[in-house]
Every structure is written in structure tokens, then in C-alpha cells.
């Protein structure tokens, strides 16, 4: 959830939201769940369409849960999802993780999933989260580590995709390999780290391959990743089409595996 001066590498194309809407507390926040208690006040930063937030809100009821995101369109989607889920004590609003509207010591838990990797100053964002956490409150952050991703079969076009992703994020002042840096950033924000773990999303079955490969083919062609890559003169439409074709070809290979690695940190304010 970058500042307006930060540039979000992914953007909010349908193919990006397709991925974000798949996320649940089970597949994206399992490292946090046993730290939650009924009645906790929880803040989810960069909540996107709110699917994880809704799951977390159920676990802290009757406590309050607030999800924030910079995109007003995405917040409207999250509000619709929350109404459909019928979860009480949950609200979504447009908000900026660098400059939260909440008073000091408002929340028991602050959660940020796949957020810090997109920020030009993740430590400043963490300092702001520490401000709104109560003394002893829980910080839970999880971010991908792109250089640690693994896939098979190998394909030079997918290798180029990874190189291009890093090139674009560097221009944006973001950090694609955030997962391995979380402990350092959390320490610099003056939190006490309790645990550093990792977990993966693994896509292998025919259904998983079709879903993952197709959404990345669409992202490579149509999302802000594509727009920025061309704008920064780092790639061309022909190269992007070739990368997208590689993702589609990968979906048809029964040997295909794609492993998405994440770093996770739990800390105390």
C-alpha cells in the first residue's frame, strides 16, 4: 500500500485482484492465527479485497477489525465482500500506512501481507504501525522473496520474467526480495522480534497450474507490471507476449511446479 509518490508495481488490474481474492487467513496468515484472541482490535494494512481480513475478523470477534488500502475501488470491493460474509465488527477504509489516522496505542494486532515489499520506506511504515499498537501489541508481517522462487521445468523466458520483475521494482524504489529483509526492517523500527519463519505457496496440480500460470500470463500482458516495464524501456510488447506464452506453456506440463517463498515475522511493540 504505497504512498501516492510510491508506485505500485502490480496495480489493480483484474488479474492482480484475481490473485489477491484467493488469499485466506489459512494460506496467507497461518503464522499469526494462534496469537489472536477474542476481543482483540486488529488493523490490516494493505488489505486489498479483504478476504484475509474477513477471516481474521471472525477470529477476534467481538473485537474490532479495520482494513485499510490506498485504492478506493479495492476498498469498495472489500466492503461488498464483508457484507456478503456477514461479519460484524469489521470496517474497511481508504488509508495510508505511512500516516494512519488512528490515535496512539489503538490496536492489539497490526498485520501487513505483501505490503512492505512495495514501499520505498518500509521502516517508516513499521514505525507508524508501532505507534498505533498498544504496548506489547503484536506485529505480523509476511512478504514474498522473489529471488527465492523456484519453478520447473526451467525456461529462459521465465528467467527473464524474474530479471525484469527485479528491474521494474528497483526503478520503483521497492524491494522484490523483501522476505529475507523483514527481520532487519522490524528491528530498525524498534520492535522486539519473537519469531522469523517462512512458508510457501506451491502450485502443481493441473487446476493449480492453470490458475497460477493464466493469471501471471494476464499480469505480464495487462497489469501495471507490463505498463511500467514498457514505460521504463526495460522490455517490449513482443518480449512480454513471449513471457506470457511461457507461463501458458508451463500450465500444460504435468511435471510443472511453482514454489512461491515468503518470509514471516512476528514481533512485539
FENSULDA-V940665 format. One record per residue. RES is the residue in one letter. PSI is psi in whole degrees, -180 to 180 (999 if undefined). OMEGA is omega in whole degrees, 0 to 359 (* if undefined). D_FIRST is the distance of its C-alpha to the first C-alpha in Angstrom with 2 decimals. Layout:
res=[RES;RES]
psi=[PSI;PSI]
omega=[OMEGA;OMEGA]
d_first=[D_FIRST;D_FIRST]
//
This chain:
res=[X;X;X;X;X;X;X;X;X;X;X;X;X;X;X;X;X;X;X;X;X;X;X;X;X;X;X;X;X;X;X;X;X;X;X;X;X;X;X;X;X;X;X;X;X;X;X;X;X;X;X;X;X;X;X;X;X;X;X;X;X;X;X;X;X;X;X;X;X;X;X;X;X;X;X;X;X;X;X;X;X;X;X;X;X;X;X;X;X;X;X;X;X;X;X;X;X;X;X;X;X;X;X;X;X;X;X;X;X;X;X;X;X;X;X;X;X;X;X;X;X;X;X;X;X;X;X;X;X;X;X;X;X;X;X;X;X;X;X;X;X;X;X;X;X;X;X;X;X;X;X;X;X;X;X;X;X;X;X;X;X;X;X;X;X;X;X;X;X;X;X;X;X;X;X;X;X;X;X;X;X;X;X;X;X;X;X;X;X;X;X;X;X;X;X;X;X;X;X;X;X;X;X;X;X;X;X;X;X;X;X;X;X;X;X;X;X;X;X;X;X;X;X;X;X;X;X;X;X;X;X;X;X;X;X;X;X;X;X;X;X;X;X;X;X;X;X;X;X;X;X;X;X;X;X;X;X;X;X;X;X;X;X;X;X;X;X;X;X]
psi=[78;162;159;-30;-17;154;123;118;-34;-37;-167;35;155;-37;-31;-46;-28;-42;-47;-35;-17;-20;141;170;-34;-44;-6;-9;25;-31;-16;-25;-38;-2;-7;146;152;133;-5;147;124;137;126;113;132;49;-17;-140;1;10;-40;-43;-43;-44;-44;-38;-38;-33;-23;-2;134;18;167;147;132;129;135;150;154;-24;117;-35;-43;-38;-39;-40;-43;-41;-40;-44;-39;-42;-42;-33;-21;34;131;159;20;135;151;142;156;131;163;118;-20;-19;75;145;-8;152;164;147;46;-34;151;-28;135;128;138;116;121;41;-52;-31;-20;0;146;-20;74;-31;-40;-39;-41;-38;-40;-37;-38;-35;-41;-4;144;155;127;1;159;129;132;118;141;130;148;160;92;-38;-18;-6;150;143;161;143;156;148;126;-25;-36;-34;-40;-38;-46;-43;-44;-40;-45;-38;-44;-46;-33;-42;-37;-4;19;176;101;-27;46;-32;-42;-12;-5;-44;-45;-47;-42;-41;-44;-25;6;34;161;112;128;-35;148;119;178;156;160;154;129;128;119;-43;160;-40;-43;-42;-44;-44;-51;-47;-40;-41;-34;-33;-42;-40;-40;-31;-33;-18;-178;-26;-47;-46;-48;-38;-42;-44;-40;2;37;-17;180;165;-39;-42;-42;-41;-39;-41;-44;-42;-36;-41;-42;-43;-38;-35;-23;-3;119;-17;-3;133;140;125;121;113;138;142;150;140;134;133;167;141;999]
omega=[187;167;175;178;172;180;183;185;186;187;186;173;181;181;176;180;176;177;183;182;177;188;179;175;182;184;185;182;183;182;183;199;183;176;183;178;176;180;177;169;189;176;176;183;183;191;182;183;168;183;176;183;180;178;181;180;178;184;182;176;13;176;181;174;177;174;179;176;179;185;179;179;179;177;176;176;179;179;177;178;180;178;180;181;179;181;179;177;184;178;176;180;174;182;186;186;176;188;185;183;189;177;176;172;181;192;173;184;171;185;176;182;178;181;188;181;183;185;175;179;182;181;177;178;179;176;178;176;177;179;185;175;174;177;183;179;187;168;177;180;179;180;175;175;192;181;179;178;177;177;178;358;177;182;183;178;176;173;176;176;180;177;181;178;179;179;181;181;177;177;180;182;181;185;182;181;185;187;182;183;187;181;180;181;181;176;182;177;174;169;173;183;177;179;173;184;175;176;187;158;180;182;183;184;179;180;179;180;180;183;184;182;180;182;178;173;178;179;180;182;196;186;177;173;179;182;183;180;178;180;181;181;177;183;178;177;180;179;179;177;179;178;178;178;179;177;180;178;178;183;185;185;182;176;187;175;174;184;181;187;179;167;183;176;168;183;179;177;*]
d_first=[0.00;3.80;6.84;9.14;11.13;8.76;9.28;7.52;10.62;10.86;10.28;11.37;15.02;17.11;17.52;13.86;13.90;17.29;15.95;13.18;15.94;18.25;16.45;18.30;18.72;21.72;20.27;16.89;17.57;21.32;21.25;20.17;22.47;25.63;24.05;23.32;26.05;27.19;26.29;23.21;20.48;17.15;13.52;10.94;7.35;4.92;8.47;8.77;12.52;13.35;15.97;15.30;14.86;18.19;19.92;18.92;20.03;23.38;23.88;23.46;25.40;26.90;24.05;21.12;17.69;14.71;11.51;8.67;6.04;5.91;8.37;11.76;13.37;11.34;11.98;15.58;15.79;14.70;17.33;19.87;19.36;19.83;22.95;24.31;23.88;25.63;23.75;24.61;22.78;19.36;17.23;13.96;12.64;10.26;8.77;7.15;6.92;9.24;11.58;12.09;15.07;16.79;19.93;20.59;21.43;20.20;18.95;20.73;17.85;14.16;12.47;9.36;9.92;8.86;5.73;7.92;9.46;7.02;7.21;10.54;11.37;10.39;13.59;12.88;9.89;12.46;15.13;13.46;13.18;16.80;17.79;17.02;18.60;22.33;24.61;24.70;21.55;19.79;16.57;15.62;13.21;13.60;12.67;14.70;17.27;18.19;21.44;22.65;22.42;25.96;27.67;31.20;33.15;32.14;31.64;31.34;29.10;26.51;26.99;26.22;23.02;21.84;23.06;21.39;17.97;18.38;19.73;16.87;14.19;16.63;16.93;13.18;13.55;11.50;13.39;14.37;16.64;14.33;16.31;19.35;17.75;16.22;19.55;19.87;16.52;17.27;20.78;19.83;17.91;21.28;20.70;23.59;22.78;24.67;23.99;22.42;22.77;21.83;21.93;22.02;21.63;24.94;25.97;29.71;31.52;32.29;29.91;27.05;27.83;28.00;24.66;22.73;24.70;24.62;20.88;20.44;23.32;21.66;18.35;20.52;22.40;20.11;16.33;14.49;15.69;19.13;18.62;17.26;19.88;22.63;21.44;21.37;24.79;23.91;25.17;27.12;27.19;30.13;28.40;25.36;27.95;29.69;26.63;25.96;29.65;29.42;26.83;29.18;32.18;30.57;30.27;34.07;35.04;36.16;35.57;31.90;29.41;25.73;24.20;20.47;20.29;17.76;18.00;17.70;18.35;19.70;20.43;21.94;21.26]
//
